[in-house]
């Protein structure tokens, strides 16, 4: 059976009337995932951008059941919802969580790790905008090297974040999870295929999608999808899956686009020196050497 595409995607909307900023990548990731999963989905969202824009009294911006969890408890609440519905004899549903990078890689990683250990039948989607955007653009452990945030300012002595971005995809895969994947809102067909595939797998599933934030990244509101595509095309993010103990690369750029162009177009990186850019390029090349050694290559359409 052919994978779902934008041409076959449901016209029903399950996330609408929300108050997200113009060009929000996170809201796009959430909207598309729910359109793939359908109305028989129960969404869990922790404190963060998507809960802030999706639950505005007296309006609920979800066409399906949705609930706000504690900041650290996305995965544990998913566990409870899945177990409760199953105990009532309800089986035709998806328990899906949408958490940002801070709520996933920082405060939420313990509950997520526990859910994977139990192999609860849930789908966890991390919409990664690379900082705590909802509370004022503070660094998370998924903020990339060199990025300027309010807690990693760019000045004479320190040029933004000094630490590398945490590799959540491979950390999750190290648990032996049934299915994990990376995605980008710049490659929506790939993302839709992965959400659809995950929905048919029993056990814990994890999808990590790059979702640019125009406000925090310092880009125009109409550049979100273009920038999300460019981060893949310049090699600073890759599209891959982990299944049955194997890493699979889904997309290999024939030639990397210019890293410097990707960085300089964003206000959060404009302070970087030529040496900083060269270091980022070097780290990209080292990562891709590891990918070549450890990932199989399989492009699915």
N, C-alpha and C positions, 0 to 999 in steps of 0.2 A: 504494500500500500504506500502510495507516494506521501512524502512528508507535507505538512501544512505549509502554505506559502501565503504571501499577502493577497494573492488572488482568491484563495480558498478560505481565508480567515473569516470568522463570523463577523457579521455587521453589528451584532449586539454589543452594547457598551456596559461594562460593569464597574468602571471607574470614571466618573464624569462630574463636572461642576465643582471640581476641587480648586483649591486656592494656591496651587504651586506657582512659583515664579515662571515667567515666560521662558521657554526653552529648556525646562527642567528635564534632564535625562532620566532621573529616577521615576518621575510620573509616567514617562513613556515606557520604561521597563515594566512597571506595574500594570499599566493599561494593557499592553500586549500580552503579558503572561495570563492575565485573567480572561482575555478573549480566547486564548488557546485552551485554557482549562475549563471554561464555561461556568454556568450558574451554579453547578453543584460543587462549589468550592467554598471553603471557609478560610478567610484570610486573617492572619495574625500580624500585627505591626507594633513594634515597640515605640517608645518615645523617640521621635526623630522627624525628619522632613515629611515623610509620607503619612504619618499619623497626624502631624500638625496640620497638613493641608487637606486631609481626607475626612476628619471628624470635626465638623464645625457646627455646633448646636445652633439651630435645630436641624441642620442638614447633615445627612450621612451621604458621603459621596461614593458609596459602593452599592451596586445593584445586587450583590450577593451578601451573605453573612460575613461580618468583619468585626474584629475586636482589637483594642489596644492592650498590649501586654506591658509588663514592667520592662525597663530598659534592658536588663540582663536576661529576660525570660522568654524570648521569642520561641526558642526550640522547646523549652519545657512546657509552655502553653500549647504548642502544636501537639506535643505528646499527649497532653490531657484531652485535647479536643478529639484527636484520632481515637484514643482509647474509649472515650465516652460515647462517641457515635457508634463505634464498633460494638460496644456493649449493648446498645439499643437495637442492634441488628441492622444498622444502616451501613451499607457498603459502597454505594455509588456516589462517592464524594472525594474531594482532594483537600487535604489539610496543607495549606501553603503559607509560608512566612515571608515577609519582605522586610529586611533590616538593612540599615546602612553599614558603612565600613566600620565605624566606631562601635556600633551595636553588635557587630559580628566579630571582628578581629580583636577587639579589646574587651569590653564588658560582657559580651554575649558568648565568648568562646567556650566557657565551661559547660553551659547548658547544651550548646551545640555538640561538643565532644561527647557528652553523656548520651544524647539522643542517638548519635552514630554508634556508640558502644552498644546500646540496646537494639539498634537497627529498627527504630520506630519508623512506621510507614508514613513519612512526611516529606515534603519538598521545601527546602530552605533556599531562598533567593537573596543574595547580597547585592544590593545596588550600590556600587562603589563610586562615590564622587570624591574620594581621596581626602576627606577632612570631615570634622564635625560641623557641617554647614548650618544646621538648624539653630545652633546656639552661638553662631558668630565666627565660623571659619577657624576652628582650632585644629591643631595637628592630631591625627590618629596614627595608628601603627601602619595604616595603608597609605599615608601621605608619602609621595615619592621624594627622593633626594633632591634638594635644592628648592623645593616649593616654599613660597612665602605664605605663612598663615599668621593669625594674630598671636600665636604662641611660638612661632618660629619666624620672627621678623627678619627682614633682610637689611643689614646695616654694614658698617665698615668692617666689623670683626667677624660677624657670622652672616653667611649668605643663605638664609632660609634653612630648611630642614637638613640636618646633618646625617640622618639615618636612612638606610634603604627601605623600600616598601616591603612589608612582610609578605611572604609567599603563601597566602591562605590556600590557594588551590592545591599545592603540593602538601601542605600541612593536613588538609582534609583528606587527601588521598592516602596519606600515611596511616590513617585510621582503618584502611581496608574497606572504605565505604562502597556500597554497591554501584553508585554512579555519581560522578562529579564532572563539572564542565566549566569552562570560561566562555564569556560572550562579550558582545559590545552592542550598544544601541546603534552603532554605525553599520552593523551587519545583522539586520533584523531577521532575515531568512534563516540564518544560522541559529540565532537565539530561539526563534519559534520552533525550529526542529528539535532543539535540545529540551525545551520545556515540554513539548509533546512526547518526546522519548522518555523523559523522566517520569511523566505522568503514568506511564505504563509499566514502570519498574517497581517491584515491591521492595520495601525497606527505605532507608534514608537516602535522599538525593540532595545534592547541593549544586547550585549554579551561581557563579560569580560574574556579574555583568558590569562592565565599565559604563558609567552613566554620568557624563560631564555636568557640572553645575556652572552655568554662565556667571552667576554672582561670585562664586568662590574662585573660579578659574580665571576670571577676567577676560571672557570672550563675548562676542555678540550673541544675542538670544537666538539668532537664526543659524548659528554655527555649530550647534550641539552635535548633530548627526555627522557633519563633516569632520569635526575634531575627533569624535569617537571612532570614525573610520581611519583617520590619519594615525592615531596612536597604534593601531594594528599595522597599518601599512609601513610605518617607520620602525616597527619591531620592538617598541616599548611595551606592547601587550600582545599576547598570542591567543589564538582560538584553539582550544584543545578539549579533550575528554579523558576521563579516567574510568575504566570499566574492566571488570574481571582481572584486576591486577596489572593492567596495561595502560600506559599513557599513549594517546593518539593525537597527533597534530592534524587539525582540520583545514588549516590555511597557511600556505607558505608564500609570502610575497616574492615575486620573481626577482625583484631588486628593492631594497629598502628605500623608502622615501627619506627625505632629509630630516634628521632628528632636530637640527637647529631650527628649521622652519616651524615644526610642531611646537617647540618650546617658546620661541620668540613671539608667537602670535598670542600667547597667554600672559596676562599681566603678572600672574604668580611666579613666572620664570624669567621675566625681562631683566632682572638684576644679574643673571648668571654671567660669569666671565667665559671667555673662549675655552679656558682650561676646564671649567665646570662642564661645559657642553661636551668637550672631548672625553671627560671622565664618564659621563652618562652614555656616550656612544660606545666607549670601551666596555662598560658593564653590560650593555645590550649585546654586544658581540660575544662576550663570555657566556651569557645566558643562552644564546642561540647555539653555541658549541655544545652545551649540555643537552639542549633539546635534540640536536642532531644525534647525539649518542644514546639518548634514553627514550625517545618518543618514536613510535611508529607513525607512518604518514598515511592518512586516509581522508580524502575529501568526499563528503556525502552531499548529494544534491536532491 
